[in-house]
């Protein structure tokens, strides 16, 4: 998963139509399966700076994934709550 927040404050909340501005990408790769998604259509992403270059990030979004091996579209909820360093 990757996304870009330009000039974040010490905390941020991105939801609704702003989700489309994140350059969001999500990929699943395992064995013979490869699926990818871009820009969530529902949910939110929250962040809080803990220290220099360290963030607590909470993601709870819905994405439409395309299975590149079968061209089937599915929906997936992506939920993550963890600390990340840049």
HTML snippet that shows the backbone in 3Dmol.js (N, CA, C, O; Angstrom):
<script src="https://3Dmol.org/build/3Dmol-min.js"></script>
<div id="view" style="width:600px;height:400px;position:relative"></div>
<script>
const pdb = `
ATOM      1  N   UNK A   1       0.853  -1.157   0.000  1.00  0.00           N
ATOM      2  CA  UNK A   1       0.000   0.000   0.000  1.00  0.00           C
ATOM      3  C   UNK A   1       0.899   1.219   0.000  1.00  0.00           C
ATOM      4  O   UNK A   1       1.921   1.254   0.686  1.00  0.00           O
ATOM      5  N   UNK A   2       0.514   2.210  -0.769  1.00  0.00           N
ATOM      6  CA  UNK A   2       1.217   3.491  -0.728  1.00  0.00           C
ATOM      7  C   UNK A   2       0.215   4.609  -0.997  1.00  0.00           C
ATOM      8  O   UNK A   2      -0.785   4.424  -1.691  1.00  0.00           O
ATOM      9  N   UNK A   3       0.512   5.765  -0.432  1.00  0.00           N
ATOM     10  CA  UNK A   3      -0.273   6.966  -0.697  1.00  0.00           C
ATOM     11  C   UNK A   3       0.571   8.167  -0.345  1.00  0.00           C
ATOM     12  O   UNK A   3       1.569   8.050   0.367  1.00  0.00           O
ATOM     13  N   UNK A   4       0.171   9.327  -0.846  1.00  0.00           N
ATOM     14  CA  UNK A   4       0.926  10.554  -0.636  1.00  0.00           C
ATOM     15  C   UNK A   4       0.038  11.612   0.002  1.00  0.00           C
ATOM     16  O   UNK A   4      -1.038  11.926  -0.508  1.00  0.00           O
ATOM     17  N   UNK A   5       0.497  12.154   1.119  1.00  0.00           N
ATOM     18  CA  UNK A   5      -0.169  13.291   1.756  1.00  0.00           C
ATOM     19  C   UNK A   5       0.797  14.465   1.620  1.00  0.00           C
ATOM     20  O   UNK A   5       1.902  14.433   2.163  1.00  0.00           O
ATOM     21  N   UNK A   6       0.384  15.485   0.904  1.00  0.00           N
ATOM     22  CA  UNK A   6       1.254  16.637   0.664  1.00  0.00           C
ATOM     23  C   UNK A   6       1.144  17.608   1.830  1.00  0.00           C
ATOM     24  O   UNK A   6       0.047  18.016   2.212  1.00  0.00           O
ATOM     25  N   UNK A   7       2.290  17.972   2.390  1.00  0.00           N
ATOM     26  CA  UNK A   7       2.378  18.930   3.497  1.00  0.00           C
ATOM     27  C   UNK A   7       1.448  18.597   4.662  1.00  0.00           C
ATOM     28  O   UNK A   7       0.608  19.419   5.026  1.00  0.00           O
ATOM     29  N   UNK A   8       1.581  17.409   5.255  1.00  0.00           N
ATOM     30  CA  UNK A   8       0.682  17.080   6.369  1.00  0.00           C
ATOM     31  C   UNK A   8       1.003  17.909   7.608  1.00  0.00           C
ATOM     32  O   UNK A   8       2.155  18.267   7.855  1.00  0.00           O
ATOM     33  N   UNK A   9      -0.029  18.204   8.374  1.00  0.00           N
ATOM     34  CA  UNK A   9       0.167  18.834   9.682  1.00  0.00           C
ATOM     35  C   UNK A   9       0.572  17.714  10.642  1.00  0.00           C
ATOM     36  O   UNK A   9       0.843  16.596  10.205  1.00  0.00           O
ATOM     37  N   UNK A  10       0.616  18.002  11.941  1.00  0.00           N
ATOM     38  CA  UNK A  10       0.962  16.961  12.913  1.00  0.00           C
ATOM     39  C   UNK A  10      -0.107  15.885  12.987  1.00  0.00           C
ATOM     40  O   UNK A  10       0.160  14.778  13.456  1.00  0.00           O
ATOM     41  N   UNK A  11      -1.317  16.197  12.528  1.00  0.00           N
ATOM     42  CA  UNK A  11      -2.387  15.208  12.395  1.00  0.00           C
ATOM     43  C   UNK A  11      -3.109  15.488  11.084  1.00  0.00           C
ATOM     44  O   UNK A  11      -3.141  16.622  10.605  1.00  0.00           O
ATOM     45  N   UNK A  12      -3.685  14.441  10.514  1.00  0.00           N
ATOM     46  CA  UNK A  12      -4.495  14.652   9.320  1.00  0.00           C
ATOM     47  C   UNK A  12      -5.614  13.616   9.277  1.00  0.00           C
ATOM     48  O   UNK A  12      -5.512  12.534   9.856  1.00  0.00           O
ATOM     49  N   UNK A  13      -6.676  13.976   8.580  1.00  0.00           N
ATOM     50  CA  UNK A  13      -7.814  13.098   8.332  1.00  0.00           C
ATOM     51  C   UNK A  13      -8.234  13.328   6.894  1.00  0.00           C
ATOM     52  O   UNK A  13      -8.553  14.450   6.501  1.00  0.00           O
ATOM     53  N   UNK A  14      -8.232  12.264   6.115  1.00  0.00           N
ATOM     54  CA  UNK A  14      -8.615  12.360   4.716  1.00  0.00           C
ATOM     55  C   UNK A  14      -9.781  11.412   4.488  1.00  0.00           C
ATOM     56  O   UNK A  14      -9.688  10.216   4.761  1.00  0.00           O
ATOM     57  N   UNK A  15     -10.887  11.966   3.979  1.00  0.00           N
ATOM     58  CA  UNK A  15     -12.089  11.164   3.749  1.00  0.00           C
ATOM     59  C   UNK A  15     -12.885  11.775   2.614  1.00  0.00           C
ATOM     60  O   UNK A  15     -12.550  12.849   2.115  1.00  0.00           O
ATOM     61  N   UNK A  16     -13.946  11.083   2.208  1.00  0.00           N
ATOM     62  CA  UNK A  16     -14.815  11.590   1.153  1.00  0.00           C
ATOM     63  C   UNK A  16     -14.060  11.767  -0.158  1.00  0.00           C
ATOM     64  O   UNK A  16     -13.216  10.945  -0.516  1.00  0.00           O
ATOM     65  N   UNK A  17     -14.368  12.841  -0.865  1.00  0.00           N
ATOM     66  CA  UNK A  17     -13.761  13.126  -2.153  1.00  0.00           C
ATOM     67  C   UNK A  17     -12.262  13.350  -2.104  1.00  0.00           C
ATOM     68  O   UNK A  17     -11.584  13.217  -3.122  1.00  0.00           O
ATOM     69  N   UNK A  18     -11.731  13.691  -0.932  1.00  0.00           N
ATOM     70  CA  UNK A  18     -10.284  13.911  -0.807  1.00  0.00           C
ATOM     71  C   UNK A  18      -9.484  12.615  -0.957  1.00  0.00           C
ATOM     72  O   UNK A  18      -8.285  12.662  -1.230  1.00  0.00           O
ATOM     73  N   UNK A  19     -10.136  11.453  -0.781  1.00  0.00           N
ATOM     74  CA  UNK A  19      -9.435  10.182  -0.962  1.00  0.00           C
ATOM     75  C   UNK A  19      -8.863  10.058  -2.372  1.00  0.00           C
ATOM     76  O   UNK A  19      -7.839   9.406  -2.575  1.00  0.00           O
ATOM     77  N   UNK A  20      -9.519  10.678  -3.336  1.00  0.00           N
ATOM     78  CA  UNK A  20      -9.075  10.592  -4.724  1.00  0.00           C
ATOM     79  C   UNK A  20      -7.800  11.387  -4.988  1.00  0.00           C
ATOM     80  O   UNK A  20      -7.194  11.228  -6.048  1.00  0.00           O
ATOM     81  N   UNK A  21      -7.380  12.231  -4.063  1.00  0.00           N
ATOM     82  CA  UNK A  21      -6.195  13.073  -4.264  1.00  0.00           C
ATOM     83  C   UNK A  21      -4.918  12.447  -3.716  1.00  0.00           C
ATOM     84  O   UNK A  21      -3.856  13.066  -3.793  1.00  0.00           O
ATOM     85  N   UNK A  22      -4.990  11.246  -3.168  1.00  0.00           N
ATOM     86  CA  UNK A  22      -3.863  10.661  -2.434  1.00  0.00           C
ATOM     87  C   UNK A  22      -2.851   9.902  -3.275  1.00  0.00           C
ATOM     88  O   UNK A  22      -1.806   9.509  -2.757  1.00  0.00           O
ATOM     89  N   UNK A  23      -3.123   9.685  -4.547  1.00  0.00           N
ATOM     90  CA  UNK A  23      -2.245   8.841  -5.339  1.00  0.00           C
ATOM     91  C   UNK A  23      -2.123   7.458  -4.675  1.00  0.00           C
ATOM     92  O   UNK A  23      -1.035   6.885  -4.611  1.00  0.00           O
ATOM     93  N   UNK A  24      -3.248   6.939  -4.187  1.00  0.00           N
ATOM     94  CA  UNK A  24      -3.321   5.710  -3.402  1.00  0.00           C
ATOM     95  C   UNK A  24      -3.193   4.492  -4.307  1.00  0.00           C
ATOM     96  O   UNK A  24      -3.831   4.421  -5.357  1.00  0.00           O
ATOM     97  N   UNK A  25      -2.362   3.530  -3.892  1.00  0.00           N
ATOM     98  CA  UNK A  25      -2.233   2.256  -4.593  1.00  0.00           C
ATOM     99  C   UNK A  25      -2.177   1.138  -3.556  1.00  0.00           C
ATOM    100  O   UNK A  25      -1.555   1.277  -2.503  1.00  0.00           O
ATOM    101  N   UNK A  26      -2.838   0.034  -3.875  1.00  0.00           N
ATOM    102  CA  UNK A  26      -2.852  -1.137  -2.996  1.00  0.00           C
ATOM    103  C   UNK A  26      -2.684  -2.367  -3.880  1.00  0.00           C
ATOM    104  O   UNK A  26      -3.377  -2.504  -4.888  1.00  0.00           O
ATOM    105  N   UNK A  27      -1.770  -3.263  -3.512  1.00  0.00           N
ATOM    106  CA  UNK A  27      -1.510  -4.455  -4.317  1.00  0.00           C
ATOM    107  C   UNK A  27      -1.473  -5.701  -3.445  1.00  0.00           C
ATOM    108  O   UNK A  27      -0.966  -5.685  -2.324  1.00  0.00           O
ATOM    109  N   UNK A  28      -2.019  -6.773  -3.987  1.00  0.00           N
ATOM    110  CA  UNK A  28      -1.905  -8.102  -3.387  1.00  0.00           C
ATOM    111  C   UNK A  28      -1.119  -8.966  -4.352  1.00  0.00           C
ATOM    112  O   UNK A  28      -1.437  -9.022  -5.540  1.00  0.00           O
ATOM    113  N   UNK A  29      -0.092  -9.644  -3.849  1.00  0.00           N
ATOM    114  CA  UNK A  29       0.712 -10.509  -4.692  1.00  0.00           C
ATOM    115  C   UNK A  29       1.016 -11.776  -3.904  1.00  0.00           C
ATOM    116  O   UNK A  29       1.638 -11.720  -2.843  1.00  0.00           O
ATOM    117  N   UNK A  30       0.583 -12.902  -4.419  1.00  0.00           N
ATOM    118  CA  UNK A  30       0.856 -14.162  -3.734  1.00  0.00           C
ATOM    119  C   UNK A  30       0.633 -15.332  -4.672  1.00  0.00           C
ATOM    120  O   UNK A  30      -0.470 -15.527  -5.183  1.00  0.00           O
ATOM    121  N   UNK A  31       1.679 -16.107  -4.894  1.00  0.00           N
ATOM    122  CA  UNK A  31       1.539 -17.259  -5.770  1.00  0.00           C
ATOM    123  C   UNK A  31       1.163 -16.827  -7.168  1.00  0.00           C
ATOM    124  O   UNK A  31       1.889 -16.065  -7.807  1.00  0.00           O
ATOM    125  N   UNK A  32       0.032 -17.313  -7.644  1.00  0.00           N
ATOM    126  CA  UNK A  32      -0.424 -16.989  -8.991  1.00  0.00           C
ATOM    127  C   UNK A  32      -1.406 -15.828  -9.006  1.00  0.00           C
ATOM    128  O   UNK A  32      -1.949 -15.494 -10.059  1.00  0.00           O
ATOM    129  N   UNK A  33      -1.642 -15.209  -7.853  1.00  0.00           N
ATOM    130  CA  UNK A  33      -2.628 -14.124  -7.778  1.00  0.00           C
ATOM    131  C   UNK A  33      -1.915 -12.775  -7.718  1.00  0.00           C
ATOM    132  O   UNK A  33      -0.965 -12.590  -6.958  1.00  0.00           O
ATOM    133  N   UNK A  34      -2.380 -11.866  -8.510  1.00  0.00           N
ATOM    134  CA  UNK A  34      -1.890 -10.486  -8.492  1.00  0.00           C
ATOM    135  C   UNK A  34      -3.095  -9.593  -8.674  1.00  0.00           C
ATOM    136  O   UNK A  34      -3.765  -9.668  -9.704  1.00  0.00           O
ATOM    137  N   UNK A  35      -3.387  -8.752  -7.704  1.00  0.00           N
ATOM    138  CA  UNK A  35      -4.525  -7.844  -7.791  1.00  0.00           C
ATOM    139  C   UNK A  35      -4.070  -6.461  -7.347  1.00  0.00           C
ATOM    140  O   UNK A  35      -3.184  -6.325  -6.503  1.00  0.00           O
ATOM    141  N   UNK A  36      -4.683  -5.448  -7.922  1.00  0.00           N
ATOM    142  CA  UNK A  36      -4.303  -4.086  -7.553  1.00  0.00           C
ATOM    143  C   UNK A  36      -5.520  -3.176  -7.520  1.00  0.00           C
ATOM    144  O   UNK A  36      -6.544  -3.433  -8.154  1.00  0.00           O
ATOM    145  N   UNK A  37      -5.366  -2.100  -6.754  1.00  0.00           N
ATOM    146  CA  UNK A  37      -6.443  -1.117  -6.609  1.00  0.00           C
ATOM    147  C   UNK A  37      -5.827   0.269  -6.545  1.00  0.00           C
ATOM    148  O   UNK A  37      -4.675   0.442  -6.147  1.00  0.00           O
ATOM    149  N   UNK A  38      -6.619   1.248  -6.945  1.00  0.00           N
ATOM    150  CA  UNK A  38      -6.212   2.651  -6.838  1.00  0.00           C
ATOM    151  C   UNK A  38      -7.362   3.427  -6.229  1.00  0.00           C
ATOM    152  O   UNK A  38      -8.524   3.051  -6.383  1.00  0.00           O
ATOM    153  N   UNK A  39      -7.043   4.493  -5.547  1.00  0.00           N
ATOM    154  CA  UNK A  39      -7.994   5.442  -4.975  1.00  0.00           C
ATOM    155  C   UNK A  39      -9.244   4.814  -4.361  1.00  0.00           C
ATOM    156  O   UNK A  39     -10.151   4.397  -5.081  1.00  0.00           O
ATOM    157  N   UNK A  40      -9.289   4.748  -3.031  1.00  0.00           N
ATOM    158  CA  UNK A  40     -10.471   4.238  -2.335  1.00  0.00           C
ATOM    159  C   UNK A  40     -11.702   5.057  -2.695  1.00  0.00           C
ATOM    160  O   UNK A  40     -11.600   6.245  -3.002  1.00  0.00           O
ATOM    161  N   UNK A  41     -12.856   4.420  -2.655  1.00  0.00           N
ATOM    162  CA  UNK A  41     -14.092   5.142  -2.946  1.00  0.00           C
ATOM    163  C   UNK A  41     -14.878   5.454  -1.682  1.00  0.00           C
ATOM    164  O   UNK A  41     -15.869   6.181  -1.737  1.00  0.00           O
ATOM    165  N   UNK A  42     -14.447   4.910  -0.532  1.00  0.00           N
ATOM    166  CA  UNK A  42     -15.162   5.145   0.726  1.00  0.00           C
ATOM    167  C   UNK A  42     -14.207   4.878   1.886  1.00  0.00           C
ATOM    168  O   UNK A  42     -13.302   4.052   1.767  1.00  0.00           O
ATOM    169  N   UNK A  43     -14.405   5.573   3.005  1.00  0.00           N
ATOM    170  CA  UNK A  43     -13.615   5.337   4.206  1.00  0.00           C
ATOM    171  C   UNK A  43     -12.791   6.546   4.589  1.00  0.00           C
ATOM    172  O   UNK A  43     -13.102   7.674   4.206  1.00  0.00           O
ATOM    173  N   UNK A  44     -11.722   6.296   5.361  1.00  0.00           N
ATOM    174  CA  UNK A  44     -10.862   7.396   5.787  1.00  0.00           C
ATOM    175  C   UNK A  44      -9.447   6.903   6.088  1.00  0.00           C
ATOM    176  O   UNK A  44      -9.210   5.725   6.354  1.00  0.00           O
ATOM    177  N   UNK A  45      -8.529   7.852   6.035  1.00  0.00           N
ATOM    178  CA  UNK A  45      -7.134   7.623   6.409  1.00  0.00           C
ATOM    179  C   UNK A  45      -6.765   8.722   7.390  1.00  0.00           C
ATOM    180  O   UNK A  45      -6.925   9.908   7.100  1.00  0.00           O
ATOM    181  N   UNK A  46      -6.262   8.313   8.568  1.00  0.00           N
ATOM    182  CA  UNK A  46      -5.870   9.268   9.612  1.00  0.00           C
ATOM    183  C   UNK A  46      -4.397   9.090   9.926  1.00  0.00           C
ATOM    184  O   UNK A  46      -3.860   7.986   9.839  1.00  0.00           O
ATOM    185  N   UNK A  47      -3.758  10.169  10.286  1.00  0.00           N
ATOM    186  CA  UNK A  47      -2.358  10.106  10.673  1.00  0.00           C
ATOM    187  C   UNK A  47      -2.053  11.055  11.812  1.00  0.00           C
ATOM    188  O   UNK A  47      -2.659  12.119  11.938  1.00  0.00           O
ATOM    189  N   UNK A  48      -1.089  10.645  12.651  1.00  0.00           N
ATOM    190  CA  UNK A  48      -0.640  11.485  13.759  1.00  0.00           C
ATOM    191  C   UNK A  48       0.876  11.328  13.873  1.00  0.00           C
ATOM    192  O   UNK A  48       1.399  10.219  13.976  1.00  0.00           O
ATOM    193  N   UNK A  49       1.572  12.481  13.851  1.00  0.00           N
ATOM    194  CA  UNK A  49       3.034  12.447  13.993  1.00  0.00           C
ATOM    195  C   UNK A  49       3.383  12.083  15.433  1.00  0.00           C
ATOM    196  O   UNK A  49       2.910  12.719  16.375  1.00  0.00           O
ATOM    197  N   UNK A  50       4.216  11.052  15.595  1.00  0.00           N
ATOM    198  CA  UNK A  50       4.660  10.636  16.923  1.00  0.00           C
ATOM    199  C   UNK A  50       6.021  11.221  17.266  1.00  0.00           C
ATOM    200  O   UNK A  50       6.264  11.612  18.408  1.00  0.00           O
ATOM    201  N   UNK A  51       6.897  11.281  16.294  1.00  0.00           N
ATOM    202  CA  UNK A  51       8.240  11.832  16.440  1.00  0.00           C
ATOM    203  C   UNK A  51       8.720  12.195  15.041  1.00  0.00           C
ATOM    204  O   UNK A  51       8.003  11.981  14.063  1.00  0.00           O
ATOM    205  N   UNK A  52       9.909  12.732  14.941  1.00  0.00           N
ATOM    206  CA  UNK A  52      10.452  13.070  13.626  1.00  0.00           C
ATOM    207  C   UNK A  52      10.447  11.838  12.729  1.00  0.00           C
ATOM    208  O   UNK A  52      11.068  10.824  13.046  1.00  0.00           O
ATOM    209  N   UNK A  53       9.740  11.936  11.606  1.00  0.00           N
ATOM    210  CA  UNK A  53       9.650  10.866  10.598  1.00  0.00           C
ATOM    211  C   UNK A  53       8.958   9.591  11.082  1.00  0.00           C
ATOM    212  O   UNK A  53       9.126   8.542  10.461  1.00  0.00           O
ATOM    213  N   UNK A  54       8.191   9.648  12.164  1.00  0.00           N
ATOM    214  CA  UNK A  54       7.428   8.489  12.639  1.00  0.00           C
ATOM    215  C   UNK A  54       5.962   8.888  12.790  1.00  0.00           C
ATOM    216  O   UNK A  54       5.642   9.908  13.400  1.00  0.00           O
ATOM    217  N   UNK A  55       5.076   8.061  12.223  1.00  0.00           N
ATOM    218  CA  UNK A  55       3.643   8.349  12.193  1.00  0.00           C
ATOM    219  C   UNK A  55       2.834   7.157  12.651  1.00  0.00           C
ATOM    220  O   UNK A  55       3.187   6.009  12.381  1.00  0.00           O
ATOM    221  N   UNK A  56       1.747   7.437  13.345  1.00  0.00           N
ATOM    222  CA  UNK A  56       0.711   6.440  13.614  1.00  0.00           C
ATOM    223  C   UNK A  56      -0.313   6.627  12.503  1.00  0.00           C
ATOM    224  O   UNK A  56      -0.921   7.692  12.387  1.00  0.00           O
ATOM    225  N   UNK A  57      -0.505   5.597  11.690  1.00  0.00           N
ATOM    226  CA  UNK A  57      -1.404   5.688  10.539  1.00  0.00           C
ATOM    227  C   UNK A  57      -2.545   4.701  10.712  1.00  0.00           C
ATOM    228  O   UNK A  57      -2.325   3.524  10.996  1.00  0.00           O
ATOM    229  N   UNK A  58      -3.767   5.191  10.538  1.00  0.00           N
ATOM    230  CA  UNK A  58      -4.964   4.344  10.561  1.00  0.00           C
ATOM    231  C   UNK A  58      -5.637   4.431   9.195  1.00  0.00           C
ATOM    232  O   UNK A  58      -5.969   5.517   8.719  1.00  0.00           O
ATOM    233  N   UNK A  59      -5.830   3.280   8.581  1.00  0.00           N
ATOM    234  CA  UNK A  59      -6.476   3.203   7.273  1.00  0.00           C
ATOM    235  C   UNK A  59      -7.693   2.304   7.413  1.00  0.00           C
ATOM    236  O   UNK A  59      -7.589   1.187   7.920  1.00  0.00           O
ATOM    237  N   UNK A  60      -8.834   2.783   6.970  1.00  0.00           N
ATOM    238  CA  UNK A  60     -10.048   1.969   6.902  1.00  0.00           C
ATOM    239  C   UNK A  60     -10.808   2.439   5.665  1.00  0.00           C
ATOM    240  O   UNK A  60     -11.628   3.355   5.730  1.00  0.00           O
ATOM    241  N   UNK A  61     -10.514   1.788   4.534  1.00  0.00           N
ATOM    242  CA  UNK A  61     -11.074   2.215   3.251  1.00  0.00           C
ATOM    243  C   UNK A  61     -11.621   1.019   2.472  1.00  0.00           C
ATOM    244  O   UNK A  61     -11.264  -0.131   2.728  1.00  0.00           O
ATOM    245  N   UNK A  62     -12.488   1.323   1.523  1.00  0.00           N
ATOM    246  CA  UNK A  62     -13.007   0.343   0.574  1.00  0.00           C
ATOM    247  C   UNK A  62     -12.370   0.640  -0.784  1.00  0.00           C
ATOM    248  O   UNK A  62     -12.336   1.788  -1.227  1.00  0.00           O
ATOM    249  N   UNK A  63     -11.870  -0.404  -1.433  1.00  0.00           N
ATOM    250  CA  UNK A  63     -11.282  -0.252  -2.761  1.00  0.00           C
ATOM    251  C   UNK A  63     -11.900  -1.262  -3.717  1.00  0.00           C
ATOM    252  O   UNK A  63     -12.405  -2.306  -3.303  1.00  0.00           O
ATOM    253  N   UNK A  64     -11.850  -0.936  -4.991  1.00  0.00           N
ATOM    254  CA  UNK A  64     -12.240  -1.875  -6.043  1.00  0.00           C
ATOM    255  C   UNK A  64     -10.953  -2.416  -6.637  1.00  0.00           C
ATOM    256  O   UNK A  64     -10.139  -1.670  -7.180  1.00  0.00           O
ATOM    257  N   UNK A  65     -10.783  -3.731  -6.526  1.00  0.00           N
ATOM    258  CA  UNK A  65      -9.557  -4.373  -6.983  1.00  0.00           C
ATOM    259  C   UNK A  65      -9.799  -5.080  -8.310  1.00  0.00           C
ATOM    260  O   UNK A  65     -10.872  -5.632  -8.555  1.00  0.00           O
ATOM    261  N   UNK A  66      -8.784  -5.049  -9.153  1.00  0.00           N
ATOM    262  CA  UNK A  66      -8.806  -5.787 -10.404  1.00  0.00           C
ATOM    263  C   UNK A  66      -7.793  -6.918 -10.290  1.00  0.00           C
ATOM    264  O   UNK A  66      -6.604  -6.677 -10.083  1.00  0.00           O
ATOM    265  N   UNK A  67      -8.270  -8.153 -10.426  1.00  0.00           N
ATOM    266  CA  UNK A  67      -7.393  -9.315 -10.466  1.00  0.00           C
ATOM    267  C   UNK A  67      -6.801  -9.360 -11.870  1.00  0.00           C
ATOM    268  O   UNK A  67      -7.511  -9.614 -12.843  1.00  0.00           O
ATOM    269  N   UNK A  68      -5.502  -9.113 -11.968  1.00  0.00           N
ATOM    270  CA  UNK A  68      -4.891  -8.993 -13.286  1.00  0.00           C
ATOM    271  C   UNK A  68      -4.764 -10.330 -14.010  1.00  0.00           C
ATOM    272  O   UNK A  68      -4.508 -10.353 -15.214  1.00  0.00           O
ATOM    273  N   UNK A  69      -4.936 -11.432 -13.304  1.00  0.00           N
ATOM    274  CA  UNK A  69      -4.874 -12.731 -13.975  1.00  0.00           C
ATOM    275  C   UNK A  69      -6.205 -13.097 -14.613  1.00  0.00           C
ATOM    276  O   UNK A  69      -6.225 -13.850 -15.587  1.00  0.00           O
ATOM    277  N   UNK A  70      -7.326 -12.582 -14.087  1.00  0.00           N
ATOM    278  CA  UNK A  70      -8.640 -12.932 -14.633  1.00  0.00           C
ATOM    279  C   UNK A  70      -9.452 -11.720 -15.080  1.00  0.00           C
ATOM    280  O   UNK A  70     -10.538 -11.884 -15.637  1.00  0.00           O
ATOM    281  N   UNK A  71      -8.953 -10.516 -14.851  1.00  0.00           N
ATOM    282  CA  UNK A  71      -9.653  -9.269 -15.156  1.00  0.00           C
ATOM    283  C   UNK A  71     -10.978  -9.127 -14.403  1.00  0.00           C
ATOM    284  O   UNK A  71     -11.853  -8.381 -14.843  1.00  0.00           O
ATOM    285  N   UNK A  72     -11.141  -9.824 -13.283  1.00  0.00           N
ATOM    286  CA  UNK A  72     -12.343  -9.692 -12.470  1.00  0.00           C
ATOM    287  C   UNK A  72     -12.166  -8.550 -11.473  1.00  0.00           C
ATOM    288  O   UNK A  72     -11.083  -8.330 -10.930  1.00  0.00           O
ATOM    289  N   UNK A  73     -13.274  -7.827 -11.251  1.00  0.00           N
ATOM    290  CA  UNK A  73     -13.262  -6.755 -10.261  1.00  0.00           C
ATOM    291  C   UNK A  73     -13.925  -7.247  -8.986  1.00  0.00           C
ATOM    292  O   UNK A  73     -14.995  -7.854  -9.029  1.00  0.00           O
ATOM    293  N   UNK A  74     -13.289  -6.983  -7.850  1.00  0.00           N
ATOM    294  CA  UNK A  74     -13.851  -7.313  -6.548  1.00  0.00           C
ATOM    295  C   UNK A  74     -13.707  -6.095  -5.646  1.00  0.00           C
ATOM    296  O   UNK A  74     -12.964  -5.165  -5.958  1.00  0.00           O
ATOM    297  N   UNK A  75     -14.423  -6.106  -4.527  1.00  0.00           N
ATOM    298  CA  UNK A  75     -14.294  -5.048  -3.533  1.00  0.00           C
ATOM    299  C   UNK A  75     -13.567  -5.600  -2.317  1.00  0.00           C
ATOM    300  O   UNK A  75     -13.727  -6.768  -1.966  1.00  0.00           O
ATOM    301  N   UNK A  76     -12.775  -4.760  -1.683  1.00  0.00           N
ATOM    302  CA  UNK A  76     -12.019  -5.185  -0.515  1.00  0.00           C
ATOM    303  C   UNK A  76     -11.961  -4.043   0.481  1.00  0.00           C
ATOM    304  O   UNK A  76     -11.803  -2.883   0.101  1.00  0.00           O
ATOM    305  N   UNK A  77     -12.089  -4.376   1.753  1.00  0.00           N
ATOM    306  CA  UNK A  77     -11.882  -3.400   2.811  1.00  0.00           C
ATOM    307  C   UNK A  77     -10.438  -3.528   3.270  1.00  0.00           C
ATOM    308  O   UNK A  77      -9.982  -4.622   3.600  1.00  0.00           O
ATOM    309  N   UNK A  78      -9.727  -2.425   3.290  1.00  0.00           N
ATOM    310  CA  UNK A  78      -8.343  -2.382   3.734  1.00  0.00           C
ATOM    311  C   UNK A  78      -8.324  -1.699   5.093  1.00  0.00           C
ATOM    312  O   UNK A  78      -8.727  -0.543   5.220  1.00  0.00           O
ATOM    313  N   UNK A  79      -7.850  -2.424   6.119  1.00  0.00           N
ATOM    314  CA  UNK A  79      -7.787  -1.892   7.480  1.00  0.00           C
ATOM    315  C   UNK A  79      -6.360  -2.075   7.996  1.00  0.00           C
ATOM    316  O   UNK A  79      -5.838  -3.189   8.045  1.00  0.00           O
ATOM    317  N   UNK A  80      -5.745  -0.958   8.379  1.00  0.00           N
ATOM    318  CA  UNK A  80      -4.376  -0.982   8.916  1.00  0.00           C
ATOM    319  C   UNK A  80      -4.316   0.038  10.047  1.00  0.00           C
ATOM    320  O   UNK A  80      -4.871   1.131   9.934  1.00  0.00           O
ATOM    321  N   UNK A  81      -3.645  -0.318  11.128  1.00  0.00           N
ATOM    322  CA  UNK A  81      -3.396   0.601  12.234  1.00  0.00           C
ATOM    323  C   UNK A  81      -2.015   0.267  12.775  1.00  0.00           C
ATOM    324  O   UNK A  81      -1.840  -0.726  13.481  1.00  0.00           O
ATOM    325  N   UNK A  82      -1.026   1.108  12.439  1.00  0.00           N
ATOM    326  CA  UNK A  82       0.347   0.772  12.815  1.00  0.00           C
ATOM    327  C   UNK A  82       1.217   2.024  12.795  1.00  0.00           C
ATOM    328  O   UNK A  82       0.797   3.080  12.323  1.00  0.00           O
ATOM    329  N   UNK A  83       2.428   1.889  13.311  1.00  0.00           N
ATOM    330  CA  UNK A  83       3.430   2.958  13.281  1.00  0.00           C
ATOM    331  C   UNK A  83       4.322   2.745  12.064  1.00  0.00           C
ATOM    332  O   UNK A  83       4.699   1.619  11.739  1.00  0.00           O
ATOM    333  N   UNK A  84       4.651   3.854  11.398  1.00  0.00           N
ATOM    334  CA  UNK A  84       5.496   3.807  10.222  1.00  0.00           C
ATOM    335  C   UNK A  84       6.560   4.878  10.313  1.00  0.00           C
ATOM    336  O   UNK A  84       6.308   5.979  10.803  1.00  0.00           O
ATOM    337  N   UNK A  85       7.745   4.554   9.842  1.00  0.00           N
ATOM    338  CA  UNK A  85       8.842   5.526   9.753  1.00  0.00           C
ATOM    339  C   UNK A  85       9.107   5.834   8.297  1.00  0.00           C
ATOM    340  O   UNK A  85       9.058   4.948   7.444  1.00  0.00           O
ATOM    341  N   UNK A  86       9.385   7.075   8.022  1.00  0.00           N
ATOM    342  CA  UNK A  86       9.660   7.493   6.635  1.00  0.00           C
ATOM    343  C   UNK A  86      11.120   7.373   6.332  1.00  0.00           C
ATOM    344  O   UNK A  86      11.547   7.678   5.218  1.00  0.00           O
TER     345      UNK A  86
END
`;
const viewer = $3Dmol.createViewer("view");
viewer.addModel(pdb, "pdb");
viewer.setStyle({}, {cartoon: {color: "spectrum"}});
viewer.zoomTo();
viewer.render();
</script>
